[in-house]
Amino acid sequence: MPYSYFRLKNFTQAAQHFSVAVQLYATFSEAYSYLALALLELGHLEKAMSSAESALQCNPRSAEIQSDYAQICEAWGDYEKALKYYRQASEGEPRNLAYQVNLALALLAVGDAVAAEAAFRSAIALKPLYGEPYWGLARMGLITLADNEIIQHLEQSVRFDKLEPHHKAPMLFALGHIYHRHGDCEKAFAFFRGANRVDDQVFGFSIEGFTTLVNRIIKAFTAELINRYKCKVPEGPTPIFVVGMPRSGSSPLEQILAGHHEIFGAGELQWFNGIESKLNVPGLYPESVCGLSADKLGVFGQEYTDYLKSLSQGEPYVVDKCLVNFLHLGLLRMVFPTAKIIHCRRNVRDTCISIFFNRVPKGVFYGCDLFKLGAYYQLYVRLMEHWHKVMPDNILNVDYEDMVSDPELTSRRIIEFIGIEWDPACLDNQKTTRAVRIASDHQVRKPVYRSSINRWKPYEGYLEELERGLAIGLDE
């Protein structure tokens, strides 16, 4: 029964049943591991980590449990430990392709491109129809049109009707990326569009549902509500929230911050997933926020700060670069009245085309359809405009184009906004060794580059659906 709930993505029911299972059988390692994954999906990171550790203690030699534990460590922000256990899992079962790919992605996250390439190629050698390694190699620039045999294999494979969607989509993305690098816009866009159609059929996204959510957030979080609470500042490191759209320049911005000797770059933390259950108040979020007490907000803030402390390595500031936190800025401002929020922006069409051209991480399912992508972008802009109205002193806008044209001036402006002394190390993002697991993880340690500006221009003739989404009326 609990396995069925898990496969159906009913993680609440799955977690409840697996909790009962481990209470009845204290050494049931598989139940602990599934419980950890369900809790992770529900946003309960601390409980997920505890359960994953119990699974590992019960069965430390299981490759599956090692891999699950690595996944929890990665979500927690402990990338080095995640890499250790991904490696153990892949060594324990070297013919398991998922373990090989997870290892490759973890290696890429910590900057070991050579070992990552070897792991990707090892997975391809084991199963040539396994899609993810091709996308990994293509986005690293390690498959080009000169690789005739691979190109022919990919183009034949994606025409195979029985190829499973989770293999077909990354193969199509790989081909799109290869032809994009070659400058063949017509072929590149055709492959990117095909890849996104496959993913959209699997994931889907309701732009109507998101419109309703944004309207509810704007209605609930008034300036009066946000300024009503005077919460005690939690003890521990001070969070710096980086928000915005994916592919908007947030990664190089985080590297600027992480270069500072007082700032730890923690990456895309998932702590605010499942925010409703963490608040533990009756009613639906965001309307339920009206029923919160200052004491309960204080406890909520201290729990988050304690989590940051576990990552910070003693540094007084921690960057949380979970971009979708733009949905929660009202609550974050209530909990952290002096919160520093940095809003990353980039040319709208550059942002959208970059999302469309990259296999989206979980939660960015709106990026699989150009119309939905454009409409989502407009809703995001509308919500950010609301936050600027109700908390104007807490938010700094930073444009990617400014980071490219004048990195020092932009970096100094950011550090001044945070309120700490300038550190020249902010300008050397290649010195930062923190792991990065994002769509552009192979580019993070490179300087910001001008070639990403006006990237959309060669594809101008293919963006009719995006333009329609950007122009949609968004009346409340």
MARVO-246426 format. One record per residue: x, y, z of N, C-alpha, C in turn. Coordinates in steps of 0.001 Angstrom, whole numbers, plus 524288, in hexadecimal, padded with zeros to 5 digits. Layout:
N
XYZXYZXYZ ...
This chain:
476
8032B7FB3C800008000080000800008034F804FA80000 80725805A2803A280A1F80A928039E80D4280B587FEA9 80F16806FA7FC3C811FD8077D7F76180E7A809957F307 80987807ED7F30D805D2809DE7EF27804F080FB67EFDF 8044A811697F4AD803A7816FC7F5B78086781A087F3C2 80D09817DA7F4A7811CF81A8C7F3098120E81AF97ED20 810E4816AB7EA6781113816BA7E4AB80D0981A727E267 8089F81B117E50E8048781EA97E35080586824477E50D 809FB8251E7E7A580B9F82A4C7E9818080082C797EDBE 80546828FC7F07E8024582A947F512805F182A087F9C2 8095182DE47FA5E80D8E82D657FE2280BB082DE3803C6 8075B830928049C80544830FC809EB8039C82BA380BEA 80081828DE808BB7FED6823A480A408037A81FE680A8C 8070C82058806DF80BAC81CF8806ED80EC581DB480BF3 80F9B8229780D7681293823AD8123980FD88217881709 80AB4821F88173B807CC81FEA81BB38085D819FF81C23 807E781740817CF808418118E817EF80DD080FAE81905 811AF81246816AE8170F810B1817BF81890811E381D67 81654815F981FAD8174981730825398155A812C3828B1 810C2810BD8276A80EAB80C4C82A5C812338078B829B2 81412806BA824EC8175C8022A823D581C5B8023482719 81EDB806B78278E823CA806DC82A85822CF806AC83066 81E21808328320381CCC807908379081C0A801CB838E5 819D47FEDB83540818F57F94A8362481DEC7F61B8356A 821307F7C3831B5826017F4E38307F82A937F8C283089 82D387F906834E28312A7FD1C835BD835F17FC8D83240 8369A7F80B82FAF83B317F74982C4C839987F6E58268C 834F57F8D482538832E67F88B81FE2835707FCF281CAF 83A147FBEE81AAF83D3F800038182B83A8E8025481364 837FA7FF048104883579800F980B838310E804C080CD3 82E2280394810F6829DC8070D8129082BFF80C4681471 8304D80C2A8176B832CE8110981915834648145A8145D 83682811B381060838758148780BD283402816F4808B8 82FC9813F9807E282B42816248052A828AC81A7780859 8289D819C980D758268881DE0810D4829AC822E181027 82ECD8225C80FE28322D826F180F25830EF829BA80A0A 8303D826C1805D082F2082921800BB829C382BBC800AD 825E7829458033D820BA82BA58038E820E6830AF806B0 823B6830A080B0E8243B8355080E4D82713839A680B5D 82ADE838288082D82DA483BFF804F8829D983EAC8013B 8267E83BA87FEB4822A483DDD7FB1D81EE3841877FDF2 81DD78406C802E381A3E843A5805F881CEC8485780874 8221A848C2807BB824F284D4C809B6826F184CC780F40 826A68481F811908287A84757816F282E1E84565816CF 831BB848F9815F28372D8477D8152083996844E7819E9 838A68472981E8783B0F8450A8233C8393B83F7982439 8341683E8B823D4831FC8394C824A3833D98359382062 8344B8378C81B9A836308344C8174D83BC48328D81855 83F068361F81A1E84475834C281B43844C0830B781FA9 8419D8316D823BE8419F82DBA82817840148284382649 83C09828018230E83A43822F18212183E498207A81D79 840C4823A481A33844C58219F816A48497181F81819B0 84AD88222581DE384F278204B8212A84DC281B1C823C6 848D681A8982565847158159A827B98475A8112F823BC 845CD8125081EE48461480E5C81ABF84BB580C9C819EA 84F3E8105B819D7854C380F22818EF8570C80BFC81D73 8558480D3C822358575880A48826BA85577804A582691 850A0803DA824BF84E6F7FE9582479850FA7FB5182027 852537FDD981BDE854687FAEF81762858727FE3E81482 85D167FECC816C9860FF80267814918634C800A280F5C 862857FBBA80DCC864E57F9BE80900861327F9CC80456 85C5F7FB5680534858967FB70800EB859A18000B7FD53 85A757FEF67F84C85B738032A7F483856A7806AC7F3F6 851FF804697F42184D3A807867F3AA84CBB80B5A7F833 84DCC8097C7FCE684D6280CDB8017B851B4810F480179 8565680F7D7FFAA85A90813557FF2185907817A67FB51 856A2816267F6FB85507819FE7F313850B181D867F52F 84CEF81B337F7ED848BA81E597FA4584AE6822217FE50 84E9A820328016E851028238C80565853EC82811802D5 85695826F57FE858595D82B0F7FBA88559882F3A7F9B8 8510382D847F7EF84D0D831387F60684B49834DC7FA69 84A8D832B27FF18848FD835EF8038984D5F839B5804FD 85231837C6804FD856B383B2A806368571583FAE8025F 8560683E8B7FD74856458429B7F97585219846B97FA5E 84D57844F67FB9584928848AA7FCBF84A6B84BDB80199 84D04849788055A84E8684C2880A2B852978505980910 855D284F6880507859F785311803BC85F66850F7804BF 85FC784C068065A864DA84999807668668C846A480285 868CC849797FEC986A108473E7F9B586EA2843677F9F2 872598445D7FD6B876CA840DB7FDD88750983B817FFD8 871A983B6A803CB86FB283670805C886C49833CD801AD 8693B836E87FED18660A834AD7FA9A86981831F47F696 86DB7834797F5138714E832297F1458738E82D0A7F359 8750482D007F85487743828477FAB98738A823A37FA2B 86E95824757FB4A86AED820177FB39868F181EDB7F5C4 868BA822BE7F250867A98217C7ECD286C0481E017EAA9 870CF81F3C7EC248753D81C1C7EA49874F1816897EC76 873B48160D7F17C87349810D67F3C686F0480DA37F117 86A98810257F0008665180D5D7ED64867F080B917E7EF 86A8C80EE97E50686C1C80D857DFB187059809547DFB3 873C28096D7E39F877C78055E7E4038756A800327E5C8 871608007B7E92186ED67FBB27EAF386BB77F9077E6AA 8694B7FC1F7E341866527FA007DEDF867E17FCEB7D9E7 86C6B7FB947D7BC86E847FE9A7D35386B3E7FE417CE54 8679B7FA9C7CE188645C7FA2B7C96F85F0F7FCE57CA1B 85E587FF667CE90859838025C7CF6085A36807C57CCFA 8574F808D17C8D48581D80D977C5D08568D8127B7C8E0 8526F8121F7CBFF850C9816AA7CF0B85513818557D2CF 857AF8148A7D52485BE8815DA7D8C686076818697D5E9 8619C8168C7D13A865D9818CF7CE2B864A881E7E7CCBD 85FD281F857CB2E85E58824DA7C9A685E3F8286F7CE69 85C26826917D2BF85C2C829BE7D782861BA82B217D921 8653A827527D8A486ABD8285D7D9E186CEE82C7E7D633 86BC882C027D12A86DC082FCA7CD5B86BD6835497CE9D 866C8835D17CFE98649D83AF27D12C8670683D277D629 867FB839C77D9F686A7783B907DED08701583D477DDD3 872D983A717DA8D8783283BEE7D92B87842841267D651 87480841E47D2D987416846D87D00E872FC84B4D7D3DB 86FC984A2B7D7D786E6A84E237DBAE87321850037DEC6 876D184C837DFD187B7684E107E2D287FF284FB77DF48 87EED84FFF7DA25882D18521B7D6908869384E307D433 8859D849147D4DF8891B8451A7D2AE886EC843597CD69 887CD8468E7C96D885918458D7C44B887D3840B17C1BD 88CCB83F877C2B988F4D83AFC7C05088CCA835F57C241 88C358357F7C76B889C4830D57C9A288400830857C823 8815E8350F7C7C787BE58351E7C63787B4A833017C0AF 87EA8834B97BD2E87E7A832C37B7CC87F2A82CDB7B7A3 882EC82AD97BAB1883E2825357BAC187F148223D7BCAA 87C698245D7C0A5877C5821C27C2B587351821E07BEBA 872A08264E7BC1586E9B8269C7B7FF86FAE8229D7B3AB 874878225E7B1E9875D881ED27AD9887568819207AF59 87688818187B44A875E4812C97B6588702E811257B626 86CA7814C37B77186713813907B7448654D812887B1AD 86744815977ADED865CE814D77A86F867B380F8A7A680 86C6A80E0A7A82386E89808FB7A67F86B39804797A88B 868FA805217AD34865B58010D7AF7B86071800A77ACB4 85E428052F7AB2E8591D8052C7A8A4858BD809D67A4F6 859AC8090379FEB859B380D6079C2C854828104379BB2 8502C80DE879D6E84B218109079D24849B78135A7A23B 84D5E813DA7A5BB84C82816C27AA9784D9081C847A978 8499C81FD57AA07849EA8251D7A7E084D11829157AAE3 84CCD828F97B00F84EF882D327B33C854CD82E3E7B24B 8582182A3F7B19785DBC82B5B7B0C885ED882E9B7ABE7 85BB182DF27A7D185C89831047A31185B94836CE7A420 8576D837F67A70F8565B83D607A86C85AC283F8C7ABC4 85CB683C717AF6B8610A83E317B2B3865D683F897AF81 8673F83C237ABE186BDF83D197A89A86B00841A77A4E0 8664B842147A2B6865348464779EEF8659484B987A187 8636284C2E7A634863898514B7A8B3868F7852A17AAB3 86C5484EB07AB28871D184FB67AC67874F38510C7A77F 8726C850B47A2EE8750F851CF79E008786B84D5679C1F 877518489179DF487AA08440D79CC3878608409A7987E 873F18422A79648871F383FAE791848711D8440678D89 8736B8437E78906872DE84761784DE871238449F77FDE 8703B847AD77BC086EA48455E776C8872E9841F37746C 877AE842907765C87BEC83F357747787B528399B77669 87839838DE77A8F8775B8339E77CA6872E8831007799E 8741A82FA3774B58700E82DD27711586D278290C77310 87006825647755586D93820827770F8699A8218977B68 86B05824F377F1A867778262B7836B862B48292878166 8639B82CF977DF785F428301077BD185B7082C83778FB 85D7C828FD775BD85A2382568772D785710821EB77693 859B68201177AAC8571181CBE77E87852A281FBC78139 8539A8249F782CB84FA0827BD7856884B01828D8781D5 84C1A82A5C77CF8847DC82BBA779668448F826F8777FA 846EE8226D777C5843ED81DAD776C9840D581C1D77BA6 8433381CB378034840B681AFB7851183BC481E1578640 83BE88233D7855E8375982671786CC832BE825727832C 833AB822CA77ECF82F578215177B5382D0281C0077CC1 82F5481977780A282D928145178250828CC814F3785D4 824488131B7840A81F4B81406786BC81F42811F078C51 821F980DB178D3C821C980B337925F825E080D567962D 828D98112E7948C82CAC8138879815829C78166679C73 82B0D815397A14882847817757A5C58294181D577A613 8253A820527A7B0825B08260A7A7D182A5D828067AAF7 82B9B825717AF6582FED827667B29D8353B8265C7B02A 835608235E7ABDC83A30822DB7A8C5839EB826427A3DA 8353D826AA7A196834A58299979CB28359282F6979D87 8335A831A07A1B9833D5837467A296839838390B7A30D 83CC0836917A65E84233838677A6AF84539837A07A19A 843E9833A079E8D8467C832FB7997B8451D8377F795D9 8401C83905795D483E7C83D727929B841098427F79472 8416684340799988441E847DF79B9F849D8847D9799F6 84C3F8434279A1C851C1842E479884852648448A792D3 84EF88429778F7184F428440F789E984E48849E678937 84A8084BFC78C068498A8519778BAD84E54854B578D31 850D98531D7915F85570855FB79337859F28559678F51 85A908510078D0385EC58503C7893685DF9853CA78479 8593D853E7782648583B8572C77DC98582585CFC77F2B 8569885E3F783F4856D8863B1785B285C7E86597785BB 85FF88627C787D686585863EE787E5867A48648678257 8658E8615E77EC08675D8618A7794D8650B866257765A 860E9868977789185E8586D107760585A0986BB277268 85848866C77727E853DC8652D76F3984EE2865F57726E 84CB786AAE7723C8484286C0F7759584364868E877450 84287867D976F4483DCF8650676DBF83DBB85F8C7701F 8420B85CB976F928424685773771C48425A857A0777B9 8455185B3C779D4845B185B9F77F848405485C7D781E7 83D648603877FC98385386170782138348F85CD878173 834D885A2C77D1283165855A977C38832608517A7805E 8375585082781938389084C93785888370F84E7278AF9 838148536978C378367D85577791558308E8554179205 82DBF8569978DE5828088567C78E2E8261E850E278EF0 8287884D4078C1C82700847C478CBF8281C845C479234 82C918473B7946882DFD8458C799B082A208479D79DB3 828BE84C8979D2A8251F84EE77A0E681FA184CA27A06A 81E1184B3B79BBD818EF848C879B16818B98438879DF0 81CF6840A479DA381D2F83BA37A07481CAD83C8F7A64F 81FB6840357A85981F8A841517ADF581A44843937AF97 817F4846DA7AC42812F5849417ADA380EA6845267AE09 80EE68412B7AABC80B0F83CF47AB0480B9A839DC7B012 810578398C7B21881147836A37B6EE80FCA839E77BBAD 8118583ED57BBBF810F6842127C06E80C06845707C05D 80B3B848447BC21806D084BDE7BBDF80768850547BFBB 8049F854917BED0804AD8590A7C25D7FFCA85C3C7C163 7FD2985DBF7C59A7F85D860DB7C52B7F99A8669C7C600 7F99B8699E7C1D37FA8F86F357C2687F5ED871CD7C51C 7F13F86F7F7C4867ECB0871957C73D7ED4E871007CD20 7EF3F86C807CECF7F01D86B9F7D4617F42F86F567D694 7F84C8705C7D38D7FC5C873E77D5667FA548797F7D5A9 7F70E87B007D1E57F4A9880367D1FE7F189880F67D700 7EE7387D097D8677EB5687D477DD307EED787DD07E1F8 7F31B87AD37E2177F6B087B157E68D7F907880887E729 7FAD6882D47E2E17FD2F8880C7E3287F92A88C037E511 7F45E88BA77E31F7F04388F3B7E4EC7EF5688EB37EACC 7EF5E889E67ECB47EE80889017F24B7F2FF88B2A7F58B 7F7D188A7F7F3AF7FC5D88C7C7F68D7FC1D892697F6F2 7FAEB894FC7F2957FAAC89AB67F2867F65E89CA67F62D 7F1FE899FA7F62C7EDA889B947F98D7EEF889ABF7FF4F 7F1A9896818008B7F2C289534806077F70A898A68085D 7FB3A8998D8056F7FFC089C458079F7FF7C8A21D8067C 7FC958A4CB809BB7FC508AA7E8095D800D28ACE680C6C 801D48B1DC80B72805EA8B49980E6A804928B4A381436 7FF848B530815677FDE58B54F81AE57FF2B8B03581DA6 7FE148ABC281B0A7FF3B8A6AE81D678051B8A5F681E1C 8081A8A73181A1B80DBB8A64C81A44810508A97A81E96 80E6C8AE3E81F82810D48B1A68236B80E748B10F828E5 80A8E8ADAB8295F807EC8AD0882E6A80B6C8AA598326D 80EB38A6BF830AA811AF8A37D8344C8170E8A5D583566 818BC8A56983A3081DF28A71483BCB820C38A25883E07 8228089EFA83A96824E289A1183C4982A6F89AEE83E3A 82BD6897F2842238312D897F88440B834BD8959A83FE6 839388982683F1183CE28963483B2483F1C890FE83D00 83EA688CD2839E1840A8887B383B8484690887D983C6F 848558849083FED84DE788434841158507D8808983D2C 854848828483A9A8573C87F64836B68588C882A3831F6 85A458802182DC285BC4883098290E85720885E6826A3 8584988A3B824148544B88D708218C8536888B8681BF7 84E8A88A6081A8484D93888928152B84DA888D098113B 84F9B88BDA80C9D84F3388F458081584C1988C3C80406 8477688E1B802C58441188B4A7FF21844F088D477F997 84637889AF7F60D846C788AEF7F08484224888767EDAE 83F1288BB67EB1083A49889D37E88A83A0E88BBC7E2E5 8365C8897D7E003835A488B137DA95834298866F7D745 834C6886E97D232833BA882A97CE93838A987F6A7CDD6 8382387A627CC9383CC1877597CB1283F6D879D57C662 8447F878EC7C5F48479987AC47C17E847D9880B07C12C 8475F883477C5A884752888FD7C5BF84C7388B507C7AB 85071888077C86F85572889F67CA5B85631889447D02A 852ED8861F7D29E85353885797D84785836882877D9EA 85A1A87F097D69B85EBD87C007D814863B287F5C7D838 864CF882777D42786956885F27D4AD868A9889F07D903 863CF88B8C7DA0E862F388F2A7DE608644C88C8E7E394 862BA8879D7E42D86409884E17E906869E98843A7E990 86C918836D7E53987246882E47E581874DB887FA7E73B 872AD88C697E5A28749A891757E78E8741B891A87ED73 86F89890337EF5E86E98890507F4FF8721788C6B7F7D8 87265887A37F5CC8755E883887F87587B30884A37F881 87D008881E7F5048827D889957F52D883E488CC87F9F9 8800288F407FC53880E589288800F88822388F12805AA 885E6890B5808D3887B288D6A80D22883A988CCF8117D 87F91890078117287B8A88F96815798769088CDE81398 8769088B2380EB6871B68890A80C758728B8836E80A99 86EF58800580C1486EF687A9A80A3F86AAA879F080630 86C0D877F2801B286832876E67FD9786611871697FE2D 86135870EB7FFE785EF486BC58010685C148696B7FC66 85B5C86C6A7F837858C286A437F3A4852DA86A897F400 85050867277F0FC84A9C867427F07A84829863E47F4C0 847848661C7F94C8456E8633E7FDBE83F998624A7FD08 83DD085DD47FEF88385E85C3F7FE418354585C7C80358 8373085F7280728834DF85F6080C5E82F358612E80C59 82DD1864CD808F08288A866FA808F3824AC863C3805C4 8266585F5280392822A185BAF8014A81F04859BD8059F 81A1985911804628166F857498085C815B085B4480CB1 8159E8603480B32815668647180F088106B8643781253 80C35862268100F80747861E6812EA807C985E9E817E1 80A35859F98175780AA88569081BE180E95858A981FD8 8127985B8981E058165185DC0821AA813DD8620382512 81038864FC822D680DBA86924825D880A02866EA829F2 807B086267828B78046885F9E82C79800078630882EA5 7FD1B8657D82B137F87A8687D82CA17F3E5866B382945 7EF1C8670382B4C7EA9686544828487E9A0868BC82384 7E7578666781F7A7E61F8695E81AC77EA48868CA8169E 7E92286AF6812127ECA686A9780DA07F08586F2B80D8C 7F55586E0480BF37F91F8722180AFB7F7D887486805A7 7F7F8879A4804E77FA3187D95808727F65B8800F80C47 7F13C87EFB80BAB7ED718819380F0F7EE518804A814D0 7F06D87B96815E27F130879E381B487F52D87D3281E2E 7F8568801E81B557FC548835C81DD57F9D8887568218C 7F52D88902820487F28388CDF823AA7F1B488AD18292F 7F1A18859D829DC7F0C78836382F027F5B88824D83207 7FA33883CD82FF07FF31882CA8329080028886AE836F6 80294884C583B0F804508883983F4980A068898C83E79 80BC488DB0840FB8114C88F318409C814BF88AE8842D2 812DF8884F846F4815F48840C84949816A987F9484575 8126E87E28842B8812D0879D683EFC8165287B4C83A63 815F888020838A88198E881E78349081F31881AB83669 820088830883B5F8254F882E683D8D8278587D6D83DA5 8244E8799B83F1F826088742583F25827518726383995 823F1873D3835EC824BF8728483067829F7874B882E7B 82AF7879AF82FCB82FCE87C3282E2083493879C9830A1 8342B878408359A838A3875F18383E839EC870898360B 835E286D8A834A2836D1868668324A839BC868F182D20 8382786CBD82A0783ADD86D9A825098407386F6F825F3 8412F872F2829C08466D874F582AE7849F2870A082CEA 847D586D178301584AE8868A8831F984CAB8653982D6C 8493B864A28298984AA3861B4824DB84F1F86466821FA 84EC786988821608530A86C6781ED88582886BBE821D9 857C486BC28270285C7686B3A82A4985F338660C8294C 85C21861F28283085E7185CCD8272C8618C85CB582211 860A58609181EB286346860CB8199F86799864D681966 86763868C781CB486A2D86DB381BDB8700A86D8981CAA 872138695681F13877AA868FE8203D8798E86DB582360 8760586FBF826A187772873F582A338772787963827F0 875C8879ED822F38757B87F1A8209387056881C582217 87074886F1822E786BE5889A18252A8675B88A848216B 86839889EC81C4E8641488A9981871863BE885B681507 85EFA8843C813A485E2987FA08105485A7F8811380BE0 85C1687FBB80724858D6880B1802878554787C098019C 8503287D038016E84C578791F7FFE684A6687AA27FA79 84BFC877A17F68C84AE1878F97F11F846738759C7EEE0 8428A874897F21583DE6871E17F01183A78876057ED79 83ABD876517E85A8387B87ABA7E5848329887B2F7E634 82FFA876B87E6CB82A49876D17E73282874878FB7EC70 82C1287A307EFE482A9287CDC7F4BD8282C882357F3B3 82832883F47EECB82580888E57EDA181FB1888797EEF4 81DBB883A57EF4C8184D882E67F0DE81773883FE7F6AD 81B9A883AB7F9C881B1D883DE7FF7B81D86888BE801F0 81EA488CB37FEDB821818912A800FB81E768940280543 8195789405804ED8164B896828090F8172F893E380E44 816F188EB480E4C817DA88BC38131C81D7888C75814FE 8212C88C4681168826AB88CD2812F4827B28922B81558 8252D8961C81339825D289B60815688235E89BC481ADD 81F14898F181BC681CA2898E5820EE8203789642824F7 822C989220823548263A88F37826E382B6D891FE8279E 82D798943F8235F8328A896F58237F831A989C9E821CC 830398A0108256F82ED38A571823FC8331C8A86082112 8380B8A6FE8220483C628A9AA81F5A83E978A65581AF2 83B7A8A2A88190883D5289F058150683F908A1E48104E 843C989FC380E388461D8A1B6809648448389E12804F6 841A18A0388014983F9489D307FCEC841DC89F597F7E3 8448489C1A7F4F5846E389DB77F004843D689B287EB93 841AC89E717E84883E5089CAC7E4058416689CB47DEF2 842698980F7DCCB84557897987D7E4841B8898697D33E 8437D89BA77CFA88407189C9F7CAF0843ED89C0F7C621 8417889AC17C1D38442C89A497BCD38403A89B757B896 841F789CE27B40983E7989DCE7AFAC83A70899767AF58 8357F89AE67AEF383144897177AF56831C6892BE7AB4C 833148940E7A68B833558900B7A27E8383888CB87A30D 83C8688EFC7A4BC8412C88BD77A5E684009887F47AA41 83D46889D67AE4883BE9886667B2A28387F881E87B0C4 834638832D7ADEA8309D87F297AC5E832F387B477A882 835FE87D207A4C583831879837A0F383C30875FA7A38A 83F00877F27A775842CF874C37AA3D84020870867AD75 83BA9871CA7AFD58389D86DD57B2A2836BA869A37AED0 834B086B567AA5A8327D867BD7A67D836A5864247A430 83B7A866067A3F583FB6863037A19A8427985F6D7A575 840DD85F6D7AA508437085C247AE2E83F7F8588A7B0BD 84106853A87B18E83D7384FF97B41F83C61851F17B997 83771853037BA9983612855D07BF54836AA852627C418 83873854AD7C8778385B851C67CD62832D1851617CF62 8321D84E137D33B82CF684D607D58782AD68529B7D768 825E7853A77D62A823778587D7D7E48235085CAF7D3BA 8260685BF57CF588261B85FE17CB2C8231985DBE7C676 81EE385AFD7C78681BFA8585F7C3628194C85C347BFBA 81884861107C177816448650B7BE04819D3866227B964 81ED2864BB7B9C882299865DF7B5AA82235862527B0F7 81EC785E5D7B12181E4F85AA97ACD381ABD85C957A870 81818860F67A94E8145F863067A57E8153A868EB7A51C 8163886ADB7A06B817AC8705A79FCC8135C8740E7A17D 80E79872BD7A05580A2D876267A1FE809E28765E7A7F3 809FE871D27AA81809D1871AF7B03680E8F8747C7B284 812FE873E47B00B817C8876667B1E98173087C547B1DC 8151D87E697AD8F8145E8840C7AD3F8106F886057B13A 80C14883247B1E180817884B97B5A480A338846B7BB39 80D2A880487BC6380F8387FB67C192813298844C7C2B0 81646885B47BEC3819F288A037BF798171188F097C0E9 812C18901F7BE5080FCC894E37BF7480D7C894C07C4F9 80BC0890367C6AF809B888FBA7CBFA80E068908B7D007 8129488E697CEE58171B88F427D24F81872895147D2B3 8186E897D67CE528198589D787CE4B815718A0557D18E 8108889ED57D0DD80C5A8A1637D3CC80D0F8A09E7D9AE 80E8189BE47DB4680F3E89AE47E0DA813F389DDB7E2F2 8183289E0C7DFF781CCD8A0F67E1C081B918A6C57E237 818608A8DD7DEAD816C68AE5B7DF1D813B78AF3B7E429 810858AB6C7E59D80DA38ABD07EA90811648ABF37EF2E 815438A86F7EF39819018A85D7F39981BF08AD7F7F3FB 81D5C8AFCD7EF93820168B4D87EFAF81CB08B91B7F21C 817978B8B87F1508140E8BCA97F3848138B8BC107F96A 813428B73E7FB4C8121A8B66D800D8816FF8B5DE80434 81B928B522801D9820748B4D2804DB824EB8B735801B7 824948BC248005C828498BE8A7FCAF82DE78BEA17FE93 82ED18BE7F803B1834218BF00805B28370B8B9D380602 834608B58A80502836C68B064805C5838DC8ADE9800CC 8378D8B0207FC47838B48AD787F75383C5D8B0B67F3F6 8406F8AE277F1FB844068B08E7EE3C843918ADAD7E90C 842768B08E7E4DF842668AE497DFA1847F18AE367DD6B 8497B8A9C27DB4D84E9F8A9437D8D484DD78A6E77D370 84F8F8A9A57CF7084EEC8A7D77CA11853C88A4F27C838 852E38A0927C59E8573489D747C38485A9A8A0BA7BFDE 858128A3F47BCBA85AF88A71C7B8F685EBF8AAD87BBAF 85D4E8ACB87C05F860D58B01E7C35E8657B8AD117C57D 8648C8A8267C70E868E68A4ED7C8DE86CDC8A40C7C48B 86AF28A3C87BFB686E6F8A2F87BB458714D8A8067B9DC 86E758AC6D7B99F870CD8B1497B7C18745E8B3D87BBD1 8730C8B36A7C0CA876448B5DC7C4E2875F58B2857C9D9 878CA8AE247C9F4878618AA8E7CE6187A048ACF27D38F 87DF28B0567D39887FAE8B2847D89687BAB8B6487DAD4 8799B8B9CF7D78A875B08BD777D970870E88BA927DB80 86F328B68B7D89F86AA08B3837DA3F86BBB8B09A7DF50 8705B8AE4D7DFB5871C38AB5D7E46C871FF8AEF07E928 8743E8B3827E87E8748A8B7327ECE386F198B8F67EE99 86BA48B9A37EAD98664E8BB387EC1D8638D8B6FE7EF53 864858B2187EDFE862278ADB67F0CF864328AD6F7F66A 869518ADD57F70186BB78AD787FC3386A138B2197FF98 869A68B6A87FD45867D98BB3880032862398BA7280208 85EF88B81D7FEC58598D8B719800358593E8B36F804EE 85CA48AF8B8050785CA98ABDC8096A85E808AE8D80E64 862088B26580DCB863C28B56A8124E868CA8B38C814B0 86C3A8B13581185871518AF7B813798759B8B1DF81023 87A698B164811FD87ED78B3C880F398800B8B0D280A39 882138B3B38067F883848B1818016C887FD8ADA380202 887C18A9687FEE688BEC8A5847FEB088D518A4B07F8F2 8922A8A5CF7F74F893A68A52D7F1D0892E189FA77EFBC 892B889BC87F345892008965F7F19088CB6895837EEFE 889148992A7EFBD883F2898AB7ED34884648989F7E745 8889789AC37E5408893289B2E7DF9488BBE896677DD26 88D65892A17E06488FFE88E017DE4A88CA5889437DF5C 88893888807DC15884F1884367DD248874A87EE07DC11 88BC987E9E7D97588E19879887D84F890C4877337DD22 8919987A657E13D8940C878627E5F389035875837E978 88B238766B7E8A28873E873FF7EBF9886D286E3D7EAAB 8874986AE57EEA388764865497EDC588255862987EF53 87E7A865977F1428799D8632B7F2EA877018605D7EE56 874B385BD47EF8787212858C37EB8386D3085B8C7E999 86BE885ABA7E4978675A85D3D7E23A8648F8593A7DEE4 85F92858237E02C85C90854577DD21857FC857297DAA3 858D98595F7D603854D785C4C7D3358557E85B377CD6C 8521485D6C7CA388525F85C807C4948577785E887C247 859C38628A7C4B085E92864E37C29086342863B57C5FF 8634F85F267C8B58677485E2F7CC7686CDB85DE47C9FB 86D2085C8B7C4EA8723185C547C2538743F861BB7C0EB 870F5865D47C1768728986B1D7C0048738086EA57C4B3 871F986CE57C966871EA870607CDE78774F872927CF1B 87B5D86F757CE7C88094871487CFEC8833A874667CB93 88068875467C7458825C878977C31E8807887E267C401 8836B8820C7C21A881828876A7C29C87C68888247BF9D 8794288C147C1368748988D457BE3B8762088ED27B8B4 872E488D947B4D98748C88E487AF7987054890EF7AC37 8721D894197A86F86EAA897587A54286B7B894347A152 86D4088F817A00386A8188C7579C038650788AE679DB5 863E388B4E7A2CC85EA488A037A4AB85AD588E867A413 85CC48931F7A2B08595D897A27A1EE857168977879C61 852008984F79BF884F26897FB796FB84F978929879474 84FDB88E99797CB8502088940795D284B39887D2792BC 846F388A74793E6841F48892E791808417888B0B78BE3 8449C88EDA78A61843EF891707854F843D488DAE780A4 84775889DF7804E847418865F77BBF842468831277B81 83F76882B577FE083ABD87F8078015835C1882D278004 8364D887B877E9C831EF88B6977ED182D368897277BC7 82E1F886EC77774829DE8852077425826FF8805D77634 828EE87E0D77A6D826928794377C888239A87A37781A7 8231A87F117833D8214B8802F7888781BBD88264788C2 8188C88125784E88133988346784C881024881C0789AD 8108A87CD578B5680DA287B1278FEA80F9887DB8794E4 814A687E937953E816CD8815E799BE814B9886EB799E8 814B08899579579812C288EF37953F80CFA88F2D796BF 80A0D88B38795278048988B1579688803D988A8079C6A 807288874379ECF806EE886A77A4798088A88B9C7A74C 80C9488E3C7A55680E63893187A7D780A5F897677A763 8070F897287A3628033D89B567A27F7FDFB89A417A50B 7FD73895CD7A78E7F8548944F7A9A07F690898227ADD0 7F17C899307AE047EF5D89C907B2147EF3F899AB7B73D 7F0F989C397BB507F148899BD7C07C7EE4389CD47C473 7E95A89DC57C3557E6108A0B27C7067E52489D7B7CBEF 7E4DF8A0367D04A7E3E589D8A7D5467DE5E89B547D54E 
